[in-house]
Each structure stands twice: as structure tokens, then as C-alpha cells.
Amino acid sequence: MSQQIRVKQVRSLSGHPEKLRRVVKALGLKGINTEKLHKDNNCIRGMVNKVCHLISYEIVK
């Protein structure tokens, strides 16, 4: 079974550039304390690294 990554938005997007807002939206997060489960691949890891100061994440087996 492949690994998955759980992302959770923990900080607000107000005051951040539109580019970061689009990355968070592409991860499927709609507001603070929303969670989403994704397959763990390079694309998702890149998005997580870009907005790591706005979200928390953990690897799920």
C-alpha cells in the first residue's frame, strides 16, 4: 500500500500573496482546521514545501 500525506491548514491566508493562496486551494484546503488526504508524490510534496509555514502535515501509512 502506498503512503499518503495528511495536510491541515493551521494559519490564515490573509496578507499572503495570491500565488500561495492558489497552492493552498489546489491542496483542497478551504479554511483553518480543514484537512485533506493526498497520495504522497513529488507534486504534492512540492506544494507542501511551498506553503509549509501555513499548514501542518504528516505521513500516513
PDB file of N, CA, C, O and CB in Angstrom:
ATOM      1  N   MET A   1       0.834  -1.182   0.000  1.00  0.00           N
ATOM      2  CA  MET A   1       0.000   0.000   0.000  1.00  0.00           C
ATOM      3  C   MET A   1       0.882   1.249   0.000  1.00  0.00           C
ATOM      4  O   MET A   1       1.869   1.321   0.732  1.00  0.00           O
ATOM      5  CB  MET A   1      -0.950  -0.004   1.214  1.00  0.00           C
ATOM      6  N   SER A   2       0.522   2.218  -0.816  1.00  0.00           N
ATOM      7  CA  SER A   2       1.327   3.428  -0.922  1.00  0.00           C
ATOM      8  C   SER A   2       1.074   4.357   0.255  1.00  0.00           C
ATOM      9  O   SER A   2       0.029   4.292   0.903  1.00  0.00           O
ATOM     10  CB  SER A   2       1.034   4.150  -2.233  1.00  0.00           C
ATOM     11  N   GLN A   3       2.034   5.211   0.516  1.00  0.00           N
ATOM     12  CA  GLN A   3       1.901   6.166   1.608  1.00  0.00           C
ATOM     13  C   GLN A   3       1.010   7.321   1.196  1.00  0.00           C
ATOM     14  O   GLN A   3       0.872   7.641   0.016  1.00  0.00           O
ATOM     15  CB  GLN A   3       3.272   6.684   2.044  1.00  0.00           C
ATOM     16  N   GLN A   4       0.419   7.926   2.185  1.00  0.00           N
ATOM     17  CA  GLN A   4      -0.390   9.105   1.954  1.00  0.00           C
ATOM     18  C   GLN A   4       0.090  10.208   2.881  1.00  0.00           C
ATOM     19  O   GLN A   4       0.773   9.959   3.875  1.00  0.00           O
ATOM     20  CB  GLN A   4      -1.894   8.805   2.171  1.00  0.00           C
ATOM     21  N   ILE A   5      -0.278  11.417   2.538  1.00  0.00           N
ATOM     22  CA  ILE A   5       0.113  12.564   3.342  1.00  0.00           C
ATOM     23  C   ILE A   5      -1.157  13.335   3.723  1.00  0.00           C
ATOM     24  O   ILE A   5      -1.988  13.643   2.868  1.00  0.00           O
ATOM     25  CB  ILE A   5       1.129  13.481   2.569  1.00  0.00           C
ATOM     26  N   ARG A   6      -1.291  13.636   5.005  1.00  0.00           N
ATOM     27  CA  ARG A   6      -2.440  14.382   5.509  1.00  0.00           C
ATOM     28  C   ARG A   6      -1.994  15.810   5.751  1.00  0.00           C
ATOM     29  O   ARG A   6      -1.056  16.052   6.510  1.00  0.00           O
ATOM     30  CB  ARG A   6      -3.021  13.741   6.814  1.00  0.00           C
ATOM     31  N   VAL A   7      -2.666  16.761   5.103  1.00  0.00           N
ATOM     32  CA  VAL A   7      -2.328  18.170   5.274  1.00  0.00           C
ATOM     33  C   VAL A   7      -3.468  18.875   5.987  1.00  0.00           C
ATOM     34  O   VAL A   7      -4.638  18.557   5.775  1.00  0.00           O
ATOM     35  CB  VAL A   7      -2.036  18.842   3.910  1.00  0.00           C
ATOM     36  N   LYS A   8      -3.122  19.827   6.827  1.00  0.00           N
ATOM     37  CA  LYS A   8      -4.107  20.588   7.598  1.00  0.00           C
ATOM     38  C   LYS A   8      -3.688  22.049   7.604  1.00  0.00           C
ATOM     39  O   LYS A   8      -2.537  22.368   7.904  1.00  0.00           O
ATOM     40  CB  LYS A   8      -4.239  20.038   9.056  1.00  0.00           C
ATOM     41  N   GLN A   9      -4.611  22.926   7.277  1.00  0.00           N
ATOM     42  CA  GLN A   9      -4.311  24.353   7.300  1.00  0.00           C
ATOM     43  C   GLN A   9      -4.379  24.843   8.739  1.00  0.00           C
ATOM     44  O   GLN A   9      -5.383  24.636   9.421  1.00  0.00           O
ATOM     45  CB  GLN A   9      -5.292  25.151   6.393  1.00  0.00           C
ATOM     46  N   VAL A  10      -3.322  25.486   9.198  1.00  0.00           N
ATOM     47  CA  VAL A  10      -3.274  25.961  10.580  1.00  0.00           C
ATOM     48  C   VAL A  10      -3.157  27.480  10.684  1.00  0.00           C
ATOM     49  O   VAL A  10      -3.327  28.034  11.771  1.00  0.00           O
ATOM     50  CB  VAL A  10      -2.115  25.318  11.300  1.00  0.00           C
ATOM     51  N   ARG A  11      -2.874  28.155   9.587  1.00  0.00           N
ATOM     52  CA  ARG A  11      -2.761  29.614   9.622  1.00  0.00           C
ATOM     53  C   ARG A  11      -3.610  30.238   8.520  1.00  0.00           C
ATOM     54  O   ARG A  11      -3.910  29.600   7.511  1.00  0.00           O
ATOM     55  CB  ARG A  11      -1.289  30.051   9.476  1.00  0.00           C
ATOM     56  N   SER A  12      -3.985  31.479   8.729  1.00  0.00           N
ATOM     57  CA  SER A  12      -4.815  32.203   7.789  1.00  0.00           C
ATOM     58  C   SER A  12      -4.018  32.618   6.553  1.00  0.00           C
ATOM     59  O   SER A  12      -2.794  32.746   6.595  1.00  0.00           O
ATOM     60  CB  SER A  12      -5.423  33.424   8.460  1.00  0.00           C
ATOM     61  N   LEU A  13      -4.734  32.820   5.465  1.00  0.00           N
ATOM     62  CA  LEU A  13      -4.104  33.247   4.215  1.00  0.00           C
ATOM     63  C   LEU A  13      -4.112  34.764   4.041  1.00  0.00           C
ATOM     64  O   LEU A  13      -3.552  35.280   3.074  1.00  0.00           O
ATOM     65  CB  LEU A  13      -4.803  32.599   3.039  1.00  0.00           C
ATOM     66  N   SER A  14      -4.737  35.475   4.963  1.00  0.00           N
ATOM     67  CA  SER A  14      -4.816  36.927   4.798  1.00  0.00           C
ATOM     68  C   SER A  14      -3.421  37.532   4.891  1.00  0.00           C
ATOM     69  O   SER A  14      -2.636  37.197   5.778  1.00  0.00           O
ATOM     70  CB  SER A  14      -5.751  37.554   5.861  1.00  0.00           C
ATOM     71  N   GLY A  15      -3.138  38.415   3.970  1.00  0.00           N
ATOM     72  CA  GLY A  15      -1.840  39.073   3.928  1.00  0.00           C
ATOM     73  C   GLY A  15      -0.792  38.313   3.139  1.00  0.00           C
ATOM     74  O   GLY A  15       0.346  38.771   3.033  1.00  0.00           O
ATOM     75  N   HIS A  16      -1.148  37.157   2.579  1.00  0.00           N
ATOM     76  CA  HIS A  16      -0.200  36.376   1.793  1.00  0.00           C
ATOM     77  C   HIS A  16      -0.508  36.550   0.307  1.00  0.00           C
ATOM     78  O   HIS A  16      -1.650  36.828  -0.061  1.00  0.00           O
ATOM     79  CB  HIS A  16      -0.251  34.878   2.193  1.00  0.00           C
ATOM     80  N   PRO A  17       0.499  36.390  -0.544  1.00  0.00           N
ATOM     81  CA  PRO A  17       0.293  36.602  -1.980  1.00  0.00           C
ATOM     82  C   PRO A  17      -0.676  35.597  -2.602  1.00  0.00           C
ATOM     83  O   PRO A  17      -0.895  34.504  -2.079  1.00  0.00           O
ATOM     84  CB  PRO A  17       1.619  36.529  -2.699  1.00  0.00           C
ATOM     85  N   GLU A  18      -1.241  36.001  -3.722  1.00  0.00           N
ATOM     86  CA  GLU A  18      -2.218  35.172  -4.444  1.00  0.00           C
ATOM     87  C   GLU A  18      -1.631  33.824  -4.852  1.00  0.00           C
ATOM     88  O   GLU A  18      -2.346  32.822  -4.880  1.00  0.00           O
ATOM     89  CB  GLU A  18      -2.720  35.910  -5.684  1.00  0.00           C
ATOM     90  N   LYS A  19      -0.355  33.792  -5.165  1.00  0.00           N
ATOM     91  CA  LYS A  19       0.285  32.550  -5.582  1.00  0.00           C
ATOM     92  C   LYS A  19       0.194  31.487  -4.473  1.00  0.00           C
ATOM     93  O   LYS A  19      -0.090  30.322  -4.754  1.00  0.00           O
ATOM     94  CB  LYS A  19       1.759  32.810  -5.956  1.00  0.00           C
ATOM     95  N   LEU A  20       0.431  31.884  -3.234  1.00  0.00           N
ATOM     96  CA  LEU A  20       0.333  30.943  -2.115  1.00  0.00           C
ATOM     97  C   LEU A  20      -1.112  30.546  -1.857  1.00  0.00           C
ATOM     98  O   LEU A  20      -1.383  29.403  -1.487  1.00  0.00           O
ATOM     99  CB  LEU A  20       0.942  31.550  -0.850  1.00  0.00           C
ATOM    100  N   ARG A  21      -2.038  31.470  -2.047  1.00  0.00           N
ATOM    101  CA  ARG A  21      -3.459  31.157  -1.884  1.00  0.00           C
ATOM    102  C   ARG A  21      -3.895  30.072  -2.871  1.00  0.00           C
ATOM    103  O   ARG A  21      -4.669  29.178  -2.528  1.00  0.00           O
ATOM    104  CB  ARG A  21      -4.314  32.425  -2.078  1.00  0.00           C
ATOM    105  N   ARG A  22      -3.385  30.167  -4.098  1.00  0.00           N
ATOM    106  CA  ARG A  22      -3.741  29.169  -5.112  1.00  0.00           C
ATOM    107  C   ARG A  22      -3.159  27.804  -4.788  1.00  0.00           C
ATOM    108  O   ARG A  22      -3.788  26.783  -5.066  1.00  0.00           O
ATOM    109  CB  ARG A  22      -3.264  29.617  -6.484  1.00  0.00           C
ATOM    110  N   VAL A  23      -1.958  27.770  -4.201  1.00  0.00           N
ATOM    111  CA  VAL A  23      -1.350  26.495  -3.823  1.00  0.00           C
ATOM    112  C   VAL A  23      -2.176  25.822  -2.729  1.00  0.00           C
ATOM    113  O   VAL A  23      -2.433  24.619  -2.786  1.00  0.00           O
ATOM    114  CB  VAL A  23       0.106  26.704  -3.348  1.00  0.00           C
ATOM    115  N   VAL A  24      -2.587  26.608  -1.734  1.00  0.00           N
ATOM    116  CA  VAL A  24      -3.402  26.051  -0.647  1.00  0.00           C
ATOM    117  C   VAL A  24      -4.741  25.562  -1.194  1.00  0.00           C
ATOM    118  O   VAL A  24      -5.231  24.509  -0.785  1.00  0.00           O
ATOM    119  CB  VAL A  24      -3.627  27.106   0.468  1.00  0.00           C
ATOM    120  N   LYS A  25      -5.326  26.309  -2.102  1.00  0.00           N
ATOM    121  CA  LYS A  25      -6.598  25.898  -2.709  1.00  0.00           C
ATOM    122  C   LYS A  25      -6.417  24.613  -3.518  1.00  0.00           C
ATOM    123  O   LYS A  25      -7.290  23.746  -3.503  1.00  0.00           O
ATOM    124  CB  LYS A  25      -7.159  27.022  -3.611  1.00  0.00           C
ATOM    125  N   ALA A  26      -5.293  24.485  -4.222  1.00  0.00           N
ATOM    126  CA  ALA A  26      -5.019  23.285  -5.012  1.00  0.00           C
ATOM    127  C   ALA A  26      -4.836  22.055  -4.118  1.00  0.00           C
ATOM    128  O   ALA A  26      -5.100  20.932  -4.549  1.00  0.00           O
ATOM    129  CB  ALA A  26      -3.771  23.495  -5.875  1.00  0.00           C
ATOM    130  N   LEU A  27      -4.390  22.259  -2.889  1.00  0.00           N
ATOM    131  CA  LEU A  27      -4.283  21.160  -1.935  1.00  0.00           C
ATOM    132  C   LEU A  27      -5.649  20.757  -1.385  1.00  0.00           C
ATOM    133  O   LEU A  27      -5.762  19.748  -0.689  1.00  0.00           O
ATOM    134  CB  LEU A  27      -3.355  21.548  -0.790  1.00  0.00           C
ATOM    135  N   GLY A  28      -6.682  21.534  -1.691  1.00  0.00           N
ATOM    136  CA  GLY A  28      -8.037  21.197  -1.262  1.00  0.00           C
ATOM    137  C   GLY A  28      -8.414  21.757   0.090  1.00  0.00           C
ATOM    138  O   GLY A  28      -9.405  21.329   0.682  1.00  0.00           O
ATOM    139  N   LEU A  29      -7.639  22.711   0.592  1.00  0.00           N
ATOM    140  CA  LEU A  29      -7.915  23.294   1.901  1.00  0.00           C
ATOM    141  C   LEU A  29      -8.746  24.556   1.730  1.00  0.00           C
ATOM    142  O   LEU A  29      -8.412  25.423   0.923  1.00  0.00           O
ATOM    143  CB  LEU A  29      -6.602  23.603   2.657  1.00  0.00           C
ATOM    144  N   LYS A  30      -9.840  24.657   2.498  1.00  0.00           N
ATOM    145  CA  LYS A  30     -10.769  25.768   2.327  1.00  0.00           C
ATOM    146  C   LYS A  30     -10.757  26.750   3.479  1.00  0.00           C
ATOM    147  O   LYS A  30     -11.375  27.810   3.385  1.00  0.00           O
ATOM    148  CB  LYS A  30     -12.146  25.245   2.146  1.00  0.00           C
ATOM    149  N   GLY A  31     -10.075  26.428   4.557  1.00  0.00           N
ATOM    150  CA  GLY A  31     -10.023  27.331   5.702  1.00  0.00           C
ATOM    151  C   GLY A  31      -9.206  26.708   6.815  1.00  0.00           C
ATOM    152  O   GLY A  31      -8.712  25.586   6.698  1.00  0.00           O
ATOM    153  N   ILE A  32      -9.075  27.455   7.893  1.00  0.00           N
ATOM    154  CA  ILE A  32      -8.294  26.972   9.032  1.00  0.00           C
ATOM    155  C   ILE A  32      -8.957  25.723   9.600  1.00  0.00           C
ATOM    156  O   ILE A  32     -10.182  25.639   9.691  1.00  0.00           O
ATOM    157  CB  ILE A  32      -8.161  28.072  10.126  1.00  0.00           C
ATOM    158  N   ASN A  33      -8.132  24.761   9.979  1.00  0.00           N
ATOM    159  CA  ASN A  33      -8.531  23.474  10.558  1.00  0.00           C
ATOM    160  C   ASN A  33      -9.196  22.517   9.568  1.00  0.00           C
ATOM    161  O   ASN A  33      -9.802  21.532   9.990  1.00  0.00           O
ATOM    162  CB  ASN A  33      -9.463  23.716  11.697  1.00  0.00           C
ATOM    163  N   THR A  34      -9.100  22.781   8.270  1.00  0.00           N
ATOM    164  CA  THR A  34      -9.581  21.803   7.299  1.00  0.00           C
ATOM    165  C   THR A  34      -8.441  20.851   6.968  1.00  0.00           C
ATOM    166  O   THR A  34      -7.282  21.259   6.889  1.00  0.00           O
ATOM    167  CB  THR A  34     -10.120  22.499   6.010  1.00  0.00           C
ATOM    168  N   GLU A  35      -8.778  19.583   6.776  1.00  0.00           N
ATOM    169  CA  GLU A  35      -7.780  18.546   6.481  1.00  0.00           C
ATOM    170  C   GLU A  35      -8.104  17.885   5.151  1.00  0.00           C
ATOM    171  O   GLU A  35      -9.259  17.835   4.727  1.00  0.00           O
ATOM    172  CB  GLU A  35      -7.726  17.485   7.613  1.00  0.00           C
ATOM    173  N   LYS A  36      -7.070  17.383   4.510  1.00  0.00           N
ATOM    174  CA  LYS A  36      -7.231  16.666   3.248  1.00  0.00           C
ATOM    175  C   LYS A  36      -6.162  15.584   3.175  1.00  0.00           C
ATOM    176  O   LYS A  36      -5.034  15.790   3.623  1.00  0.00           O
ATOM    177  CB  LYS A  36      -7.137  17.637   2.022  1.00  0.00           C
ATOM    178  N   LEU A  37      -6.511  14.447   2.616  1.00  0.00           N
ATOM    179  CA  LEU A  37      -5.599  13.325   2.474  1.00  0.00           C
ATOM    180  C   LEU A  37      -5.219  13.198   1.000  1.00  0.00           C
ATOM    181  O   LEU A  37      -6.095  13.161   0.136  1.00  0.00           O
ATOM    182  CB  LEU A  37      -6.240  12.004   3.008  1.00  0.00           C
ATOM    183  N   HIS A  38      -3.910  13.130   0.708  1.00  0.00           N
ATOM    184  CA  HIS A  38      -3.409  13.034  -0.662  1.00  0.00           C
ATOM    185  C   HIS A  38      -2.441  11.870  -0.783  1.00  0.00           C
ATOM    186  O   HIS A  38      -1.869  11.424   0.212  1.00  0.00           O
ATOM    187  CB  HIS A  38      -2.725  14.348  -1.089  1.00  0.00           C
ATOM    188  N   LYS A  39      -2.258  11.378  -2.003  1.00  0.00           N
ATOM    189  CA  LYS A  39      -1.181  10.429  -2.264  1.00  0.00           C
ATOM    190  C   LYS A  39       0.146  11.148  -2.088  1.00  0.00           C
ATOM    191  O   LYS A  39       0.269  12.327  -2.421  1.00  0.00           O
ATOM    192  CB  LYS A  39      -1.298   9.814  -3.691  1.00  0.00           C
ATOM    193  N   ASP A  40       1.131  10.442  -1.568  1.00  0.00           N
ATOM    194  CA  ASP A  40       2.437  11.045  -1.327  1.00  0.00           C
ATOM    195  C   ASP A  40       3.273  10.928  -2.599  1.00  0.00           C
ATOM    196  O   ASP A  40       3.833   9.870  -2.887  1.00  0.00           O
ATOM    197  CB  ASP A  40       3.157  10.364  -0.120  1.00  0.00           C
ATOM    198  N   ASN A  41       3.354  12.026  -3.360  1.00  0.00           N
ATOM    199  CA  ASN A  41       4.179  12.043  -4.564  1.00  0.00           C
ATOM    200  C   ASN A  41       4.926  13.378  -4.643  1.00  0.00           C
ATOM    201  O   ASN A  41       4.729  14.262  -3.809  1.00  0.00           O
ATOM    202  CB  ASN A  41       3.308  11.816  -5.840  1.00  0.00           C
ATOM    203  N   ASN A  42       5.767  13.505  -5.635  1.00  0.00           N
ATOM    204  CA  ASN A  42       6.615  14.698  -5.753  1.00  0.00           C
ATOM    205  C   ASN A  42       5.822  15.980  -5.936  1.00  0.00           C
ATOM    206  O   ASN A  42       6.216  17.027  -5.421  1.00  0.00           O
ATOM    207  CB  ASN A  42       7.565  14.538  -6.907  1.00  0.00           C
ATOM    208  N   CYS A  43       4.721  15.919  -6.652  1.00  0.00           N
ATOM    209  CA  CYS A  43       3.903  17.107  -6.895  1.00  0.00           C
ATOM    210  C   CYS A  43       3.322  17.640  -5.587  1.00  0.00           C
ATOM    211  O   CYS A  43       3.410  18.834  -5.302  1.00  0.00           O
ATOM    212  CB  CYS A  43       2.771  16.788  -7.888  1.00  0.00           C
ATOM    213  N   ILE A  44       2.735  16.758  -4.803  1.00  0.00           N
ATOM    214  CA  ILE A  44       2.149  17.159  -3.528  1.00  0.00           C
ATOM    215  C   ILE A  44       3.236  17.627  -2.564  1.00  0.00           C
ATOM    216  O   ILE A  44       3.050  18.613  -1.851  1.00  0.00           O
ATOM    217  CB  ILE A  44       1.350  15.996  -2.911  1.00  0.00           C
ATOM    218  N   ARG A  45       4.368  16.927  -2.540  1.00  0.00           N
ATOM    219  CA  ARG A  45       5.470  17.333  -1.661  1.00  0.00           C
ATOM    220  C   ARG A  45       5.954  18.736  -2.007  1.00  0.00           C
ATOM    221  O   ARG A  45       6.268  19.516  -1.107  1.00  0.00           O
ATOM    222  CB  ARG A  45       6.634  16.335  -1.762  1.00  0.00           C
ATOM    223  N   GLY A  46       6.021  19.070  -3.291  1.00  0.00           N
ATOM    224  CA  GLY A  46       6.441  20.404  -3.706  1.00  0.00           C
ATOM    225  C   GLY A  46       5.487  21.480  -3.230  1.00  0.00           C
ATOM    226  O   GLY A  46       5.911  22.545  -2.780  1.00  0.00           O
ATOM    227  N   MET A  47       4.185  21.199  -3.332  1.00  0.00           N
ATOM    228  CA  MET A  47       3.193  22.170  -2.861  1.00  0.00           C
ATOM    229  C   MET A  47       3.269  22.324  -1.346  1.00  0.00           C
ATOM    230  O   MET A  47       3.162  23.436  -0.828  1.00  0.00           O
ATOM    231  CB  MET A  47       1.774  21.742  -3.280  1.00  0.00           C
ATOM    232  N   VAL A  48       3.453  21.213  -0.634  1.00  0.00           N
ATOM    233  CA  VAL A  48       3.561  21.260   0.825  1.00  0.00           C
ATOM    234  C   VAL A  48       4.784  22.078   1.239  1.00  0.00           C
ATOM    235  O   VAL A  48       4.706  22.879   2.171  1.00  0.00           O
ATOM    236  CB  VAL A  48       3.644  19.831   1.411  1.00  0.00           C
ATOM    237  N   ASN A  49       5.905  21.884   0.560  1.00  0.00           N
ATOM    238  CA  ASN A  49       7.115  22.651   0.891  1.00  0.00           C
ATOM    239  C   ASN A  49       6.931  24.139   0.633  1.00  0.00           C
ATOM    240  O   ASN A  49       7.503  24.968   1.340  1.00  0.00           O
ATOM    241  CB  ASN A  49       8.303  22.136   0.086  1.00  0.00           C
ATOM    242  N   LYS A  50       6.142  24.481  -0.367  1.00  0.00           N
ATOM    243  CA  LYS A  50       5.931  25.887  -0.712  1.00  0.00           C
ATOM    244  C   LYS A  50       5.130  26.622   0.366  1.00  0.00           C
ATOM    245  O   LYS A  50       5.369  27.803   0.619  1.00  0.00           O
ATOM    246  CB  LYS A  50       5.212  25.995  -2.057  1.00  0.00           C
ATOM    247  N   VAL A  51       4.183  25.927   1.000  1.00  0.00           N
ATOM    248  CA  VAL A  51       3.318  26.576   1.982  1.00  0.00           C
ATOM    249  C   VAL A  51       3.468  25.959   3.377  1.00  0.00           C
ATOM    250  O   VAL A  51       2.516  25.952   4.157  1.00  0.00           O
ATOM    251  CB  VAL A  51       1.864  26.489   1.531  1.00  0.00           C
ATOM    252  N   CYS A  52       4.645  25.449   3.686  1.00  0.00           N
ATOM    253  CA  CYS A  52       4.859  24.743   4.954  1.00  0.00           C
ATOM    254  C   CYS A  52       4.656  25.641   6.173  1.00  0.00           C
ATOM    255  O   CYS A  52       4.419  25.136   7.270  1.00  0.00           O
ATOM    256  CB  CYS A  52       6.256  24.158   4.987  1.00  0.00           C
ATOM    257  N   HIS A  53       4.744  26.952   6.005  1.00  0.00           N
ATOM    258  CA  HIS A  53       4.528  27.860   7.130  1.00  0.00           C
ATOM    259  C   HIS A  53       3.044  28.123   7.392  1.00  0.00           C
ATOM    260  O   HIS A  53       2.693  28.747   8.393  1.00  0.00           O
ATOM    261  CB  HIS A  53       5.242  29.174   6.874  1.00  0.00           C
ATOM    262  N   LEU A  54       2.175  27.650   6.499  1.00  0.00           N
ATOM    263  CA  LEU A  54       0.728  27.847   6.654  1.00  0.00           C
ATOM    264  C   LEU A  54      -0.002  26.565   7.021  1.00  0.00           C
ATOM    265  O   LEU A  54      -1.155  26.609   7.449  1.00  0.00           O
ATOM    266  CB  LEU A  54       0.144  28.409   5.378  1.00  0.00           C
ATOM    267  N   ILE A  55       0.658  25.425   6.857  1.00  0.00           N
ATOM    268  CA  ILE A  55      -0.015  24.141   7.063  1.00  0.00           C
ATOM    269  C   ILE A  55       0.816  23.266   7.993  1.00  0.00           C
ATOM    270  O   ILE A  55       1.975  23.558   8.289  1.00  0.00           O
ATOM    271  CB  ILE A  55      -0.256  23.420   5.711  1.00  0.00           C
ATOM    272  N   SER A  56       0.190  22.187   8.442  1.00  0.00           N
ATOM    273  CA  SER A  56       0.931  21.106   9.104  1.00  0.00           C
ATOM    274  C   SER A  56       0.632  19.851   8.303  1.00  0.00           C
ATOM    275  O   SER A  56      -0.415  19.748   7.664  1.00  0.00           O
ATOM    276  CB  SER A  56       0.523  20.941  10.644  1.00  0.00           C
ATOM    277  N   TYR A  57       1.555  18.896   8.339  1.00  0.00           N
ATOM    278  CA  TYR A  57       1.344  17.683   7.572  1.00  0.00           C
ATOM    279  C   TYR A  57       1.977  16.501   8.288  1.00  0.00           C
ATOM    280  O   TYR A  57       2.881  16.655   9.110  1.00  0.00           O
ATOM    281  CB  TYR A  57       1.917  17.827   6.157  1.00  0.00           C
ATOM    282  N   GLU A  58       1.479  15.321   7.954  1.00  0.00           N
ATOM    283  CA  GLU A  58       2.046  14.088   8.495  1.00  0.00           C
ATOM    284  C   GLU A  58       1.893  12.991   7.457  1.00  0.00           C
ATOM    285  O   GLU A  58       0.958  12.996   6.656  1.00  0.00           O
ATOM    286  CB  GLU A  58       1.360  13.686   9.836  1.00  0.00           C
ATOM    287  N   ILE A  59       2.834  12.045   7.487  1.00  0.00           N
ATOM    288  CA  ILE A  59       2.814  10.906   6.583  1.00  0.00           C
ATOM    289  C   ILE A  59       1.956   9.820   7.217  1.00  0.00           C
ATOM    290  O   ILE A  59       2.145   9.477   8.384  1.00  0.00           O
ATOM    291  CB  ILE A  59       4.259  10.387   6.283  1.00  0.00           C
ATOM    292  N   VAL A  60       1.010   9.277   6.448  1.00  0.00           N
ATOM    293  CA  VAL A  60       0.115   8.234   6.919  1.00  0.00           C
ATOM    294  C   VAL A  60       0.379   6.981   6.103  1.00  0.00           C
ATOM    295  O   VAL A  60       0.482   7.042   4.878  1.00  0.00           O
ATOM    296  CB  VAL A  60      -1.376   8.671   6.815  1.00  0.00           C
ATOM    297  N   LYS A  61       0.488   5.848   6.781  1.00  0.00           N
ATOM    298  CA  LYS A  61       0.734   4.593   6.057  1.00  0.00           C
ATOM    299  C   LYS A  61      -0.551   3.869   5.767  1.00  0.00           C
ATOM    300  O   LYS A  61      -0.532   2.795   5.165  1.00  0.00           O
ATOM    301  CB  LYS A  61       1.662   3.688   6.847  1.00  0.00           C
TER     302      LYS A  61
END
